[in-house]
Amino acid sequence: MKFSLISKLSLVAVGFCSYSIYAHEYYKIEGSHEVIIPIKASTMEANGEFDLDRLTGVKRIQLLTIVPTEAFREKNRKALAQMEADGGEQDYSKGIQPFTNSATSVDLGMGKVPVLDQGAYGTCVTFASTAALDAKLKLGDYIDQQCSLALNKFLGNDVWDGAYTAVEILQPLKEHGIIPKGQCFGSTYPKRSQKVSVAKYESRSDKSYTGQITYHYTEKADLNVVKATLKAGYRVTIGTGLLDDSGDPISVNGFDVTIKGSNKSYDGGLWACKQPGNSTNYCSDQKAGHEIVIFGYDDKQQLLKIRNSWGKTAGEDGNYYMTYAFFNAMVGDHTELK
């Protein structure tokens, strides 16, 4: 029996930010839950504007509750065994060297796309996909996430609680065009009840970029494919598992990060399996999932550079890092925006 691409994805490629009656090869999804992560406490942003996250010193985010299958556990075991055989992960406690355009690193940046904030909704696939597409098209903060969600809801694919993969977000934009930010017929994010019909959507959408909305979905994560895609100048969205051990902020927010040469340190921002001085293996189990954008790598430091969608108060001003070992052990699938 043959399946169309979308049918096949619906059957076997459930992403990390979705509810579905189908089962991903690696995960069973059992709803979502709220997580609180720490951030550097401050009452003001650099521009002097009041910021509640910085005032309270915490941020509330939404992640999926997932149960790994035996296939994922086996993938995880093999990756961890290989990590140990290779001598373990590097020690990043003395800081991360800024990525440079050298033979061992690539840093595409995110162009003029600002750090986005999905808020307390399971919309990480929508936010990661639109951020990566905006960066590819060099449009800045152009795509309206609210209208993307409203169109998908009209099409019968309510992705407020997640999407199978980035394909579900990108394909409607390719077919029906892009609604620019702030032009979603009087509604702004987050208005979950809104639906926008295809006819109404296309009456306002920008279709001039549809030929450039191209992508390739990889069901089983492959670090070499990701690096080759980045080296070619294209960004990648990934679905990753997170340990999410209650009471341990590192299990979601990652290890604290210091950037060499900047004298700046951040609460969280480094997703690593292990680091010196901490006995926990943060790749030992997967209870939650999240979708983000990879826009750089450094072979010397064995790191990937990531744009998150938890706002600029999380991680390194909204960016995160992921070790190669963590990727191999925890990432399920990815979509290359070629």
JOVENQUI-V440206 format. One record per residue. PHI is phi as a letter, one per 20 degrees, with the letter a starting at -180 (* if undefined). OMEGA is omega in degrees with one decimal (999 if undefined). D_CENTER is the distance of its C-alpha to the mean C-alpha in Angstrom with 1 decimal. Layout:
PHI_OMEGA_D_CENTER ; PHI_OMEGA_D_CENTER
This chain:
*_179.7_33.0 ; d_178.5_30.6 ; c_170.9_27.5 ; f_-179.8_25.8 ; g_-177.4_22.2 ; f_178.4_20.9 ; f_179.7_23.3 ; f_179.7_22.2 ; f_179.8_18.5 ; f_-177.5_19.7 ; e_-169.5_21.7 ; c_-170.9_19.7 ; c_177.2_16.0 ; f_-177.7_14.7 ; f_-172.3_10.9 ; e_-179.5_9.5 ; c_-174.0_9.6 ; c_165.0_13.2 ; d_-179.0_16.8 ; b_173.7_19.0 ; e_179.4_22.5 ; e_-178.1_21.4 ; d_170.9_20.3 ; f_178.8_17.6 ; g_-174.4_19.5 ; d_-171.4_17.5 ; b_163.7_17.0 ; d_-175.6_19.1 ; d_-176.6_17.4 ; c_177.6_19.6 ; n_-179.2_18.3 ; c_-179.2_16.0 ; b_179.9_16.9 ; e_177.2_16.7 ; c_176.6_15.9 ; d_178.7_17.4 ; d_178.6_16.2 ; e_173.4_18.7 ; c_178.7_18.5 ; f_-176.2_21.3 ; e_176.0_24.0 ; a_-176.7_25.6 ; e_-176.3_27.2 ; b_171.0_26.5 ; e_-179.6_24.2 ; f_-179.5_25.7 ; e_176.3_26.9 ; n_-178.6_28.8 ; e_-179.6_26.9 ; f_-177.9_26.6 ; c_-174.9_23.2 ; f_-179.8_23.2 ; g_-178.3_20.2 ; f_178.5_22.1 ; f_-176.9_25.3 ; e_-179.2_24.4 ; m_177.1_22.4 ; c_176.9_19.8 ; c_178.1_16.9 ; e_179.0_16.3 ; c_-179.2_13.0 ; d_177.2_12.5 ; c_174.9_11.3 ; e_167.9_12.8 ; e_-176.8_15.9 ; c_175.3_16.1 ; c_-177.8_19.0 ; f_175.0_18.8 ; e_177.4_21.4 ; f_178.1_24.0 ; f_178.5_22.4 ; f_178.9_19.2 ; g_178.3_21.5 ; f_175.4_23.5 ; g_-179.4_20.6 ; f_179.9_19.6 ; f_-179.9_23.3 ; f_-179.5_23.8 ; f_-179.8_20.9 ; f_177.3_22.2 ; f_178.3_25.7 ; f_178.0_24.9 ; g_-179.9_23.3 ; f_178.6_26.5 ; f_179.6_28.7 ; e_178.1_27.1 ; n_179.0_28.1 ; n_-179.2_24.9 ; e_175.1_22.2 ; f_176.9_23.2 ; e_-177.9_24.1 ; d_-175.5_21.9 ; f_179.0_24.0 ; e_174.5_25.9 ; o_177.2_23.0 ; d_177.9_20.6 ; f_176.7_22.2 ; g_-179.7_20.7 ; f_176.8_19.6 ; c_179.7_22.4 ; e_-177.1_23.1 ; c_-178.9_25.1 ; f_-177.3_25.8 ; d_-176.5_23.3 ; b_174.9_20.4 ; c_176.2_18.5 ; c_-178.4_16.7 ; f_-173.4_16.0 ; m_177.0_14.8 ; c_179.2_13.3 ; l_178.9_16.9 ; d_178.8_17.8 ; e_179.9_14.6 ; f_173.5_14.4 ; f_-179.2_11.8 ; e_-179.3_11.0 ; c_-178.8_11.4 ; f_-179.5_10.8 ; m_-174.0_13.6 ; e_-179.5_14.9 ; c_-179.5_13.7 ; e_-173.6_11.5 ; d_-175.5_10.1 ; f_179.8_6.4 ; f_176.8_6.9 ; f_-176.8_9.5 ; f_178.5_8.0 ; f_-177.6_5.3 ; f_-178.5_8.4 ; f_176.8_10.9 ; f_179.6_9.8 ; f_179.5_9.8 ; f_175.6_13.0 ; g_-179.7_14.5 ; f_179.0_14.2 ; f_-177.3_15.7 ; e_179.4_18.4 ; l_-174.7_19.1 ; d_-173.7_19.4 ; m_-179.6_17.9 ; e_-168.6_16.8 ; d_-173.6_18.4 ; f_178.6_16.8 ; e_-178.9_17.5 ; f_179.5_14.8 ; g_-177.2_17.8 ; f_174.1_19.7 ; f_178.3_17.1 ; f_-178.8_16.9 ; f_176.3_20.7 ; f_179.3_21.4 ; f_179.5_19.4 ; f_176.8_21.3 ; f_-179.0_24.5 ; f_178.5_23.8 ; n_-178.6_23.7 ; c_-178.0_19.9 ; f_-175.4_18.9 ; d_174.5_15.1 ; f_175.4_15.2 ; d_173.3_14.6 ; o_178.7_12.0 ; c_178.8_12.3 ; f_179.7_13.2 ; b_175.9_11.0 ; f_-179.9_10.1 ; g_-178.6_13.9 ; f_177.5_14.8 ; e_-174.0_13.4 ; f_-175.0_14.7 ; f_175.9_18.0 ; f_177.3_19.5 ; f_177.9_18.8 ; f_-176.6_20.5 ; f_-169.7_23.4 ; d_178.2_23.9 ; n_-175.3_22.8 ; d_169.6_20.8 ; e_-179.5_21.9 ; f_-178.1_21.7 ; g_176.3_20.3 ; n_-177.2_23.0 ; d_-176.4_24.9 ; e_170.2_24.0 ; l_175.4_27.6 ; n_-179.6_27.9 ; d_175.8_24.7 ; c_-179.9_21.8 ; f_0.9_18.5 ; d_173.4_18.7 ; d_-171.1_21.6 ; f_-174.4_20.8 ; f_-173.1_24.3 ; f_169.2_24.3 ; c_176.8_24.9 ; c_-179.0_25.6 ; f_179.0_27.8 ; g_-178.5_27.4 ; f_-179.9_30.7 ; f_-180.0_29.8 ; g_-176.3_26.3 ; f_176.5_27.9 ; f_-177.1_30.7 ; c_-171.8_28.4 ; f_176.1_25.5 ; e_-177.2_25.3 ; d_-175.1_25.8 ; f_-176.7_26.4 ; d_-171.9_23.0 ; f_179.3_22.8 ; f_-179.9_24.2 ; e_179.3_21.4 ; e_-179.0_18.6 ; c_-173.7_18.6 ; a_176.1_16.1 ; c_-178.7_16.4 ; e_175.8_14.8 ; d_-173.5_15.2 ; f_-179.8_15.7 ; d_-172.5_16.0 ; g_-178.5_13.8 ; c_-176.4_16.0 ; f_-179.8_15.5 ; f_176.9_18.5 ; f_179.2_17.1 ; f_-178.5_13.9 ; f_178.8_16.3 ; f_178.5_18.8 ; f_178.0_16.5 ; f_-180.0_15.5 ; f_178.3_19.2 ; f_175.3_20.2 ; o_-177.1_18.3 ; c_-178.6_15.3 ; e_-174.7_11.6 ; c_170.0_9.3 ; e_-179.3_6.2 ; c_170.0_5.9 ; d_-176.9_6.5 ; c_171.5_7.7 ; e_175.7_10.6 ; c_-178.4_11.7 ; f_178.7_15.5 ; l_177.4_15.7 ; e_-175.2_19.4 ; g_178.7_21.1 ; n_178.5_22.6 ; d_-175.7_20.7 ; f_179.8_18.0 ; f_-175.0_17.0 ; f_175.4_15.8 ; d_-173.7_12.8 ; e_179.5_12.9 ; n_176.9_14.0 ; f_176.9_17.3 ; f_-175.0_18.6 ; c_169.1_18.3 ; c_179.4_21.3 ; e_-178.3_21.3 ; f_177.1_24.6 ; n_-177.7_26.9 ; d_-175.8_25.3 ; l_178.3_26.7 ; d_175.8_23.5 ; c_-173.7_21.8 ; c_172.1_18.9 ; f_180.0_18.2 ; m_176.9_15.4 ; o_178.7_12.8 ; d_174.4_13.7 ; e_-179.8_12.4 ; c_177.8_15.6 ; f_-177.6_17.8 ; b_171.9_20.9 ; b_-179.3_22.5 ; g_178.6_26.2 ; n_179.5_27.7 ; c_-174.3_25.4 ; e_-177.2_26.5 ; f_171.0_23.4 ; e_-174.9_21.4 ; e_172.1_17.8 ; d_-173.8_17.2 ; e_-179.1_20.3 ; b_-177.9_18.8 ; c_-178.2_15.8 ; d_-176.9_16.2 ; b_-179.8_12.7 ; b_-175.2_9.3 ; b_178.0_5.8 ; d_-178.9_3.0 ; b_-178.9_1.0 ; d_171.4_4.8 ; e_179.2_7.8 ; c_177.7_10.9 ; a_174.6_13.5 ; b_176.8_15.3 ; b_-178.7_18.6 ; f_-179.1_20.8 ; f_179.9_23.2 ; e_-179.6_20.9 ; l_-175.4_18.8 ; c_168.8_15.5 ; d_178.3_12.3 ; d_-166.2_11.1 ; c_169.7_7.6 ; d_179.6_6.9 ; e_178.4_5.5 ; c_177.5_6.9 ; d_-179.7_9.6 ; n_-174.4_12.2 ; e_176.7_14.1 ; e_-179.5_15.9 ; e_178.1_13.1 ; m_178.6_13.1 ; e_-178.9_14.7 ; l_177.0_15.0 ; o_178.5_11.3 ; e_179.1_10.4 ; c_174.7_9.8 ; c_179.2_11.5 ; c_178.4_11.4 ; f_177.2_14.8 ; g_-179.7_15.8 ; f_178.6_17.3 ; f_178.5_14.2 ; g_-176.6_12.5 ; f_-176.6_15.7 ; e_-166.5_16.1 ; d_-175.6_12.9 ; e_-177.3_10.6 ; e_-176.4_12.0 ; b_175.9_11.3 ; b_178.5_9.9 ; c_179.6_10.9 ; e_179.4_12.8 ; e_-174.2_13.6 ; e_999_17.2
